[in-house]
Amino acid sequence: MAVDVVTRTTIARPVAEVAAFAADPDSAPRWYANIRSVEWRTPPPLAEGSEIAFVARFLGRRLAYTYEVVEHVPGARLTMRTAQGPFPMETTYTWAPSADGGTTMTLRNRGEPHGFRAVAAPAMAAAMRRANEADLRRLKEILEGG
C-alpha cells in the first residue's frame, strides 16, 4: 500500500521569502520537529542533483537518509527523493500566492513502504500527517514572527 500525505498552510509572507526559507536544507531542523541534523553531500547552492543527508526521529526510531533533488523551480516547486532503505520517499514542496497576498505552501510526502512497514502504511500515513501539520504550523510561526 502506498503512502501519500498532502498538507498545506497559508503563511502571511511573500512567496519568495517562504520558498527561500523552506527550501533551504540548513533551516529544516528549525521547523521540522523530527529532523535532528542536515549534511550537504554535494556543495550548495540547492539545485537539481543536489544530495542532502538527514538524520531524523520518527515513531521512536532513528532514520538516516539522503535525499536527491530531482526538481527545483525556485519560488515554485521543490521535489526530493530517496530510494534507499525500507521506505523510499518523495517529498514535494509547492508555493503559490494566496488570495490574501501571502503564500499557500503544500507539503506532499509519498512512498511505497516495503516489508512489514507496508502493513503499517495506514498508521504511518496518519502519523506523517500529524507531524507535517505540526511542522507547517511551526514554519508559519517562524516566518510570521511568532
TAFEN-V879643 format. One line per field, one symbol per residue. ss: DSSP state (h for helix, s for strand, l for the rest). phi: phi as a letter, one per 30 degrees, with the letter a starting at -180 (. if undefined). A space follows every 10 residues. Layout:
# TAFEN-V879643
ss->???
phi->???
This chain:
# TAFEN-V879643
ss->lsssssssss slllhhhhhh hhhlhhhhhh hlllssssss llllllllll ssssssssll ssssssssss ssslllssss ssllllssss ssssssslll llssssssss sssllhhhhl hhhhhhhhhh hhhhhhhhhh hhhlll
phi->.dcbccbabc cdbdeedddd ddddeddedd ccdddcabbd cbddddaejd bbcbbbbbhi cdbbacccdc abceibabbb bbcdidbebb cbcbbbdcdc jcbccccbcb abdciddddd eddddddddd dddddddded dddcid
